[in-house]
Amino acid sequence: MIDLLDAIRATIHEAWLIPALYDLGLMAWEEEAFDWLGFALLGLVQIGVCIVLCGTLEKWRPVERWDDHAPVRTDILYTLLIRLGILPLAVFVLFRPLQVWLHGTIVDFGAVPPTLESLFPALRQAPLVALAVYIVVLDFGEYWRHRLQHAIPWWWELHAVHHAQKQMTFWTDDRNHLLDDVIAAVWLGLLALVIGVPPAQFPVIVLVTRIVESLSHANARVHFGSLGERLLVSPRFHRAHHGEQATDVQGVNYGVLLPVWDWMFGTADWNRRHFPATGVPGADPAIVTGGFLAQQVAGLRAAFGRRRQVPKSSQVPKP
């Protein structure tokens, strides 16, 4: 698939991108434009897969039906901006020279750079196993980032833009404050570089992660059974996290891909019949029903202006 996307990118680059940049006098940006084109094509694949997979599930077994779809259309705008943009991949590429320099410096001192493959050389002979290990390690980091989003007051106010959606669908995955997205991209990109994720594998990891995250936000009355719920985050599992009750918003099911972290740290809700309404009680109407710009402004105002109290968690269900 990556080879096919590379071939398409090369064709578009030669036939349209280079002539357009030349006509506009922007040839100095050719390399950056070429990178962005690859990111955008990968984003199109993500969106296409999610429409087919998640859209089918939402039509088959919807949790809720609505007459007014305007809030969902705003989420579609978020998805187009983020998945056709370059945030996580751009951060990875931006910090790649720093990683190369750091590793070179370590080698000059006669040491081995502490990546996962240097710690476990067998991973070099099993790229699929290595890919799975990278996904697990990065997901562990994402679990703790998610918990911090709920624990730090100003960060919660940014993250509340995501949680305020009362009409949650698979498009809601990308409904985030842009500053929150930047922080998340830096977090993921730096962690990927620290553990030594190869540049060729990072886009695949982003692709897998994005598709599963979209699925988990789907407006679908779907769970994966008593065993499956413990292996992969389902729409039911993640919807409990988005529940409008304060205990759900603050206390359960932080896992992004793997529920095992909630299981290990006592934040899991395994009730497979639980499909609560979503939203943040008392949220600023601007972040609930406002447009893209209104939500961005309201999120900044709440985070760094008049700061609201973060809802307190009650007792977290034990695994």
C-alpha positions as CSV (number, residue, x, y, z in Angstrom):
1,M,0.0,0.0,0.0
2,I,2.8,2.4,0.9
3,D,4.5,1.6,-2.4
4,L,1.3,2.4,-4.3
5,L,0.9,5.7,-2.4
6,D,4.5,6.6,-3.2
7,A,3.9,5.9,-6.9
8,I,0.8,8.1,-6.9
9,R,2.6,10.8,-5.0
10,A,5.5,10.8,-7.5
11,T,3.0,11.1,-10.4
12,I,1.2,14.0,-8.8
13,H,4.4,15.7,-7.9
14,E,5.8,15.6,-11.4
15,A,2.6,16.4,-13.3
16,W,1.0,19.1,-11.1
17,L,3.0,20.0,-8.0
18,I,6.3,21.1,-9.5
19,P,4.6,23.1,-12.3
20,A,2.4,24.9,-9.7
21,L,5.3,25.7,-7.4
22,Y,7.3,27.0,-10.4
23,D,4.6,29.2,-11.6
24,L,4.1,30.6,-8.0
25,G,7.8,31.1,-7.5
26,L,7.8,28.7,-4.5
27,M,10.3,26.1,-5.7
28,A,12.3,26.5,-2.5
29,W,9.4,24.7,-0.8
30,E,9.4,21.7,-3.1
31,E,10.7,19.2,-0.5
32,E,8.2,20.3,2.1
33,A,5.4,20.2,-0.5
34,F,6.4,16.7,-1.5
35,D,6.3,15.6,2.1
36,W,2.9,17.1,2.7
37,L,1.6,15.4,-0.4
38,G,2.5,12.0,1.1
39,F,0.8,12.9,4.4
40,A,-2.3,14.1,2.6
41,L,-2.6,10.9,0.5
42,L,-2.2,8.8,3.7
43,G,-4.9,11.0,5.2
44,L,-7.2,10.3,2.3
45,V,-6.7,6.5,2.8
46,Q,-7.6,6.9,6.5
47,I,-10.8,8.9,5.7
48,G,-11.9,6.5,3.0
49,V,-11.4,3.4,5.3
50,C,-13.3,5.1,8.1
51,I,-16.2,6.1,6.0
52,V,-16.6,2.6,4.7
53,L,-16.0,0.8,8.0
54,C,-17.4,3.2,10.6
55,G,-20.1,4.7,8.4
56,T,-21.5,1.2,7.8
57,L,-21.6,0.4,11.5
58,E,-23.3,3.7,12.3
59,K,-26.1,3.0,9.8
60,W,-26.4,-0.6,11.0
61,R,-26.7,-0.1,14.7
62,P,-26.7,3.6,15.7
63,V,-26.8,4.5,19.4
64,E,-28.6,7.8,18.6
65,R,-30.3,9.5,15.7
66,W,-30.5,13.3,15.2
67,D,-32.5,15.7,13.0
68,D,-29.9,18.4,13.1
69,H,-26.5,17.3,11.8
70,A,-24.7,20.7,11.9
71,P,-22.4,19.7,14.8
72,V,-21.3,16.6,12.9
73,R,-20.5,18.7,9.8
74,T,-18.2,20.8,12.0
75,D,-16.4,17.6,13.1
76,I,-16.0,16.7,9.4
77,L,-14.1,20.0,8.9
78,Y,-11.8,19.1,11.8
79,T,-11.1,15.7,10.2
80,L,-10.2,17.2,6.8
81,L,-7.9,19.8,8.5
82,I,-6.1,17.3,10.6
83,R,-5.9,14.2,8.4
84,L,-5.0,16.1,5.3
85,G,-2.5,18.1,7.4
86,I,0.8,17.1,8.8
87,L,0.9,17.5,12.5
88,P,2.1,14.1,13.9
89,L,4.2,13.3,10.9
90,A,5.6,16.8,10.6
91,V,6.8,16.7,14.2
92,F,8.4,13.3,13.6
93,V,10.2,14.7,10.5
94,L,11.1,18.0,12.3
95,F,12.8,16.2,15.2
96,R,14.4,13.5,13.0
97,P,17.6,15.5,12.5
98,L,17.9,16.0,16.2
99,Q,17.6,12.2,16.7
100,V,20.3,11.6,14.0
101,W,22.6,14.1,15.7
102,L,22.0,12.7,19.2
103,H,22.6,9.1,18.0
104,G,25.8,10.2,16.2
105,T,27.0,11.9,19.3
106,I,26.4,8.8,21.4
107,V,28.2,6.6,18.9
108,D,31.2,8.9,18.9
109,F,31.5,8.2,22.6
110,G,31.5,4.5,21.9
111,A,28.0,3.8,23.1
112,V,24.9,2.3,21.4
113,P,21.9,4.6,21.0
114,P,19.2,3.2,23.4
115,T,16.4,2.4,21.0
116,L,14.2,-0.7,21.3
117,E,16.0,-2.4,18.5
118,S,19.4,-1.9,20.2
119,L,18.0,-3.2,23.4
120,F,16.3,-6.1,21.7
121,P,18.3,-6.9,18.5
122,A,15.8,-9.7,17.6
123,L,13.4,-7.1,16.5
124,R,15.6,-6.2,13.5
125,Q,14.9,-9.7,12.1
126,A,11.1,-9.5,12.6
127,P,9.8,-6.2,11.3
128,L,6.1,-7.1,11.9
129,V,6.8,-8.0,15.5
130,A,8.8,-4.8,15.8
131,L,5.9,-2.8,14.4
132,A,3.5,-4.4,17.0
133,V,5.9,-3.6,19.8
134,Y,6.2,0.0,18.7
135,I,2.4,0.3,18.6
136,V,2.1,-1.1,22.1
137,V,4.8,1.2,23.6
138,L,3.3,4.3,21.8
139,D,-0.2,3.4,23.0
140,F,1.1,3.2,26.6
141,G,2.4,6.7,26.2
142,E,-0.9,7.8,24.7
143,Y,-2.8,6.3,27.7
144,W,-0.8,8.5,30.1
145,R,-1.1,11.6,27.9
146,H,-4.9,11.1,27.9
147,R,-4.9,10.8,31.7
148,L,-2.9,14.1,32.0
149,Q,-5.4,15.8,29.7
150,H,-8.1,15.1,32.3
151,A,-5.9,15.8,35.3
152,I,-4.3,19.1,34.4
153,P,-7.0,21.9,34.6
154,W,-5.8,24.1,31.6
155,W,-5.2,21.0,29.5
156,W,-8.7,19.7,30.4
157,E,-10.2,22.9,29.2
158,L,-8.6,22.4,25.8
159,H,-9.6,18.7,25.7
160,A,-13.1,19.6,26.6
161,V,-13.6,20.8,23.0
162,H,-13.4,17.1,22.1
163,H,-15.6,15.9,24.9
164,A,-18.3,18.6,24.5
165,Q,-19.8,16.9,21.4
166,K,-23.3,15.5,22.1
167,Q,-23.6,14.0,18.7
168,M,-20.5,11.8,18.8
169,T,-19.6,10.0,15.5
170,F,-16.5,8.6,14.0
171,W,-15.8,12.1,12.7
172,T,-15.5,13.3,16.4
173,D,-12.1,11.7,16.7
174,D,-10.4,14.7,15.2
175,R,-12.5,17.3,17.0
176,N,-9.8,18.8,19.2
177,H,-8.4,22.2,20.0
178,L,-5.5,22.9,17.7
179,L,-3.1,23.6,20.6
180,D,-4.2,20.2,22.1
181,D,-3.4,18.6,18.7
182,V,0.1,20.2,18.6
183,I,0.9,19.0,22.1
184,A,-0.3,15.5,21.2
185,A,1.7,15.5,18.0
186,V,4.9,16.5,19.8
187,W,4.2,13.9,22.5
188,L,3.8,11.1,20.0
189,G,6.5,12.2,17.6
190,L,9.2,12.6,20.3
191,L,8.3,9.2,21.9
192,A,8.5,7.5,18.5
193,L,11.9,9.0,18.0
194,V,13.1,8.1,21.5
195,I,12.3,4.4,21.0
196,G,13.7,4.4,17.5
197,V,10.7,3.9,15.3
198,P,12.0,3.7,11.7
199,P,10.7,6.5,9.4
200,A,9.1,3.9,7.0
201,Q,7.1,2.4,9.8
202,F,5.8,5.6,11.5
203,P,3.2,6.4,8.8
204,V,1.8,2.8,9.1
205,I,1.6,3.3,12.9
206,V,-0.3,6.6,12.4
207,L,-2.6,4.9,9.9
208,V,-3.5,2.0,12.2
209,T,-3.9,4.3,15.2
210,R,-6.2,6.7,13.4
211,I,-8.5,4.1,12.0
212,V,-9.0,2.4,15.4
213,E,-9.5,5.7,17.1
214,S,-12.2,6.7,14.6
215,L,-13.9,3.3,15.1
216,S,-13.9,3.8,18.9
217,H,-15.8,7.1,18.4
218,A,-18.4,5.6,16.1
219,N,-22.1,6.2,16.9
220,A,-22.6,2.4,16.9
221,R,-24.1,0.1,19.5
222,V,-21.2,-2.3,19.2
223,H,-19.0,-4.0,21.7
224,F,-16.4,-6.8,21.2
225,G,-17.6,-9.3,23.8
226,S,-16.1,-10.2,27.2
227,L,-12.7,-11.1,25.6
228,G,-12.6,-8.7,22.7
229,E,-13.3,-5.7,25.0
230,R,-10.1,-6.5,26.8
231,L,-8.0,-6.7,23.5
232,L,-9.1,-3.6,21.6
233,V,-11.0,-0.4,22.4
234,S,-14.5,-0.7,21.1
235,P,-17.2,2.0,20.4
236,R,-18.9,0.9,23.6
237,F,-15.7,1.0,25.7
238,H,-14.8,4.5,24.5
239,R,-18.3,5.9,24.7
240,A,-18.3,5.2,28.4
241,H,-15.3,7.6,28.6
242,H,-17.3,10.2,26.8
243,G,-20.4,9.8,29.0
244,E,-21.9,13.1,30.1
245,Q,-21.8,12.0,33.8
246,A,-18.7,13.5,35.5
247,T,-17.5,10.0,36.6
248,D,-17.4,8.8,33.0
249,V,-15.8,12.0,31.7
250,Q,-13.1,12.0,34.3
251,G,-12.6,8.4,35.6
252,V,-12.8,5.6,33.1
253,N,-11.6,4.1,29.8
254,Y,-8.7,6.3,28.8
255,G,-7.2,3.7,26.5
256,V,-6.7,4.8,22.9
257,L,-6.1,1.4,21.2
258,L,-5.6,-1.2,24.0
259,P,-7.9,-1.5,27.1
260,V,-5.1,-3.4,28.9
261,W,-3.8,-0.1,30.4
262,D,-7.2,0.7,32.0
263,W,-7.3,-2.9,33.2
264,M,-3.8,-2.6,34.8
265,F,-4.4,0.8,36.4
266,G,-7.9,0.3,37.6
267,T,-9.7,2.8,35.2
268,A,-11.7,0.3,33.2
269,D,-15.5,0.1,32.9
270,W,-16.5,-3.3,31.4
271,N,-20.3,-2.8,31.4
272,R,-21.2,-3.9,27.8
273,R,-24.7,-2.5,28.1
274,H,-23.6,1.0,28.9
275,F,-24.0,3.4,26.0
276,P,-24.5,6.8,27.8
277,A,-25.3,10.1,26.3
278,T,-22.2,12.1,25.6
279,G,-21.1,15.7,26.3
280,V,-19.8,17.9,29.2
281,P,-22.5,19.1,31.6
282,G,-22.4,22.9,31.9
283,A,-20.0,23.4,29.0
284,D,-19.8,26.7,27.2
285,P,-22.3,26.6,24.3
286,A,-19.6,27.9,22.0
287,I,-17.7,24.6,22.3
288,V,-20.8,22.5,22.0
289,T,-22.7,24.0,19.0
290,G,-20.3,26.7,17.8
291,G,-18.4,26.6,14.6
292,F,-14.7,25.8,14.3
293,L,-13.4,29.2,15.1
294,A,-15.8,29.7,18.0
295,Q,-14.7,26.4,19.6
296,Q,-11.0,27.3,19.2
297,V,-11.5,30.7,20.8
298,A,-13.7,29.4,23.6
299,G,-11.1,26.6,24.4
300,L,-8.3,29.1,24.7
301,R,-10.4,31.5,26.8
302,A,-11.3,28.7,29.2
303,A,-7.8,27.3,29.5
304,F,-5.9,30.6,30.0
305,G,-8.6,33.1,30.9
306,R,-11.5,32.3,33.2
307,R,-10.6,28.8,34.3
308,R,-13.4,26.4,35.2
309,Q,-13.2,23.7,37.9
310,V,-12.3,20.2,36.5
311,P,-15.0,17.7,37.5
312,K,-13.8,15.4,40.2
313,S,-13.7,11.7,39.7
314,S,-15.6,9.4,42.1
315,Q,-14.5,5.9,42.8
316,V,-13.1,4.3,39.6
317,P,-14.4,0.8,38.8
318,K,-11.9,-1.9,39.5
319,P,-11.0,-4.5,36.8
